[in-house]
């Protein structure tokens, strides 16, 4: 799991400082009303450590690039909630995925009978978020209603 952590010492973990519920986010219902980092990724890590007889990890929320570099240099033992496309298999070992993320859009079929038009913001309005940018979409796209119906049917199985 971690090479940098001494056996018995708490594991040092990091996750992106951008909330991504339900995987990693800050909850205001922490101990004594304070904020605490929680979510599926944090819970999976803590449960795995508990099963291995280890203390809970100390989880820091950092900018993603800093988190990745601190793991690479042994300052942090493990990064959680790592986007698969960000994984550099030459530098890091990875566990199997425990979840998949699929982005879906819901829209009114009355208002958009031929599918909802999805438009990217102009390049000047790019929204940076955990090393991703909305400016990566370069053209307008429309999701045809038939395709949405097929996806809905296959998801229901």
C-alpha positions as CSV (number, residue, x, y, z in Angstrom):
1,X,0.0,0.0,0.0
2,X,2.4,2.7,1.1
3,X,6.2,2.6,1.2
4,X,6.7,5.9,2.9
5,X,4.7,5.2,6.0
6,X,6.5,3.5,8.9
7,X,4.6,0.4,10.1
8,X,2.2,1.5,12.8
9,X,2.4,5.3,12.0
10,X,-0.7,6.8,10.5
11,X,-0.8,6.7,6.7
12,X,-0.6,10.2,5.1
13,X,-3.1,10.5,2.3
14,X,-4.2,13.4,0.0
15,X,-7.2,14.1,-2.2
16,X,-8.0,17.0,-4.5
17,X,-9.1,20.2,-2.7
18,X,-12.1,20.3,-5.1
19,X,-15.2,18.7,-3.5
20,X,-16.5,15.8,-5.6
21,X,-19.5,14.4,-3.7
22,X,-20.2,11.7,-2.9
23,X,-16.5,10.6,-3.3
24,X,-14.6,13.3,-1.5
25,X,-16.2,16.4,0.1
26,X,-16.1,18.5,3.3
27,X,-19.0,18.0,5.7
28,X,-19.9,20.5,8.3
29,X,-21.2,17.8,10.6
30,X,-17.8,16.8,11.9
31,X,-16.7,16.4,15.5
32,X,-18.0,19.3,17.7
33,X,-19.6,20.9,14.6
34,X,-16.3,21.4,12.8
35,X,-15.7,20.6,9.2
36,X,-14.3,17.2,8.3
37,X,-13.4,15.5,5.0
38,X,-15.6,12.6,4.2
39,X,-17.0,10.6,1.3
40,X,-16.8,7.2,-0.4
41,X,-13.1,7.5,-1.2
42,X,-12.2,8.5,2.4
43,X,-14.4,5.7,3.8
44,X,-13.0,3.0,1.5
45,X,-9.4,4.0,2.6
46,X,-10.2,4.1,6.3
47,X,-12.1,0.7,6.1
48,X,-9.2,-0.9,4.3
49,X,-6.7,0.4,6.9
50,X,-8.9,-0.8,9.8
51,X,-9.1,-4.3,8.2
52,X,-5.3,-4.3,7.9
53,X,-5.0,-3.4,11.6
54,X,-3.7,0.1,10.9
55,X,-4.6,3.5,12.3
56,X,-6.9,5.7,10.3
57,X,-5.1,7.8,7.6
58,X,-4.5,11.5,8.0
59,X,-6.2,12.9,4.9
60,X,-5.2,16.3,3.5
61,X,-7.1,18.2,0.8
62,X,-4.5,19.7,-1.6
63,X,-4.5,21.1,-5.2
64,X,-4.3,17.9,-7.4
65,X,-0.9,18.6,-8.9
66,X,0.6,19.2,-5.5
67,X,-1.0,16.0,-4.1
68,X,0.4,14.0,-7.0
69,X,3.9,15.4,-6.7
70,X,4.0,14.9,-2.9
71,X,3.1,11.2,-3.5
72,X,5.8,11.0,-6.1
73,X,8.4,12.4,-3.7
74,X,7.3,10.3,-0.7
75,X,6.0,13.3,1.3
76,X,2.5,11.7,1.1
77,X,1.9,8.0,1.1
78,X,-1.2,7.6,-1.0
79,X,-3.5,9.7,-3.2
80,X,-7.2,8.9,-3.2
81,X,-10.0,9.7,-5.7
82,X,-7.5,9.7,-8.6
83,X,-9.0,10.2,-12.1
84,X,-8.0,7.2,-14.2
85,X,-6.8,9.5,-17.0
86,X,-4.4,11.2,-14.6
87,X,-2.8,7.9,-13.5
88,X,0.9,7.6,-14.6
89,X,1.5,3.9,-14.3
90,X,5.3,4.4,-14.6
91,X,5.4,6.4,-11.4
92,X,2.6,5.0,-9.3
93,X,1.0,1.7,-8.3
94,X,-2.8,1.7,-8.3
95,X,-5.5,-0.3,-6.7
96,X,-8.4,-1.7,-8.7
97,X,-11.2,0.8,-9.2
98,X,-14.0,0.7,-6.6
99,X,-16.4,3.0,-8.6
100,X,-17.1,4.3,-12.0
101,X,-18.4,7.8,-12.7
102,X,-20.8,8.4,-15.6
103,X,-22.1,11.9,-16.2
104,X,-25.7,12.0,-17.4
105,X,-28.1,14.9,-18.3
106,X,-31.8,15.1,-17.6
107,X,-34.0,17.3,-19.7
108,X,-37.6,17.9,-20.5
109,X,-38.7,15.9,-23.6
110,X,-41.6,18.4,-24.0
111,X,-39.3,21.3,-24.2
112,X,-36.6,19.5,-26.2
113,X,-38.4,16.8,-28.3
114,X,-35.3,16.3,-30.5
115,X,-32.8,16.2,-27.7
116,X,-31.2,18.8,-25.4
117,X,-28.6,21.1,-26.9
118,X,-25.4,21.0,-24.9
119,X,-23.0,23.9,-25.5
120,X,-19.5,24.4,-24.3
121,X,-18.7,27.8,-22.8
122,X,-16.5,30.1,-24.9
123,X,-12.7,29.5,-24.4
124,X,-12.5,32.7,-22.3
125,X,-15.1,31.3,-19.9
126,X,-13.2,28.0,-19.3
127,X,-13.8,26.6,-15.9
128,X,-10.7,24.9,-14.4
129,X,-11.5,22.1,-12.0
130,X,-9.0,19.5,-10.8
131,X,-6.9,19.8,-14.0
132,X,-9.9,19.6,-16.3
133,X,-11.4,22.4,-18.3
134,X,-14.8,22.9,-19.9
135,X,-12.9,24.5,-22.8
136,X,-11.9,21.0,-23.9
137,X,-15.4,20.8,-25.6
138,X,-14.9,22.5,-28.9
139,X,-18.3,22.2,-30.5
140,X,-22.0,22.2,-29.7
141,X,-23.5,18.7,-29.2
142,X,-27.0,17.5,-29.0
143,X,-28.1,14.2,-27.4
144,X,-30.8,12.7,-29.6
145,X,-33.9,11.6,-27.8
146,X,-33.6,8.1,-29.2
147,X,-30.1,7.7,-27.8
148,X,-31.3,8.9,-24.4
149,X,-34.2,6.4,-24.4
150,X,-31.8,3.6,-25.3
151,X,-29.4,4.6,-22.5
152,X,-32.3,4.7,-20.1
153,X,-33.5,1.2,-21.1
154,X,-30.0,-0.3,-20.8
155,X,-29.5,1.4,-17.4
156,X,-32.7,-0.1,-16.1
157,X,-31.6,-3.7,-16.7
